[in-house]
Amino acid sequence: MGAVSNRLTHTVNNLTNISSNLSAAKGGIEDADFALETTNLAKNQILQQASTAMLAQANASKQNVLSLLQG
């Protein structure tokens, strides 16, 4: 009976270890995806700000040309 109990204890310990390793691996994958998405968000925000600045410059240039033609 003691041998069976020892085997079961060993099996439970192994399964607990496997479960912990799988949880750690899953966490690593999720963290990597989070880092990638955060990087993509920052990149897209920079592109949006640059586009807005370019549009503002284009509008200012039109106003300058109009002022020169009127004055």
C-alpha positions, 0 to 999 in steps of 0.5 A: 500500500505504501508503494502505491501511495508513493507512486501516486504522490510522485505522479501528483507532484509531476502533474503539478510541475507540468501544470506550473510549466505550462502556465509559465509558458502561456504567460510568456506567450501572452506577454510577448503578444502584449509587447508586440501590440504595445509597440504597434500602438505606439507606431500607429500613434506616431504615424497619426501625429505625423499625418496630422502635422503634415495636413496642418502644414498643407493647410497653412501653405494654402492660406499663405498662397491665398494671402499673397494673391490677395495682398 
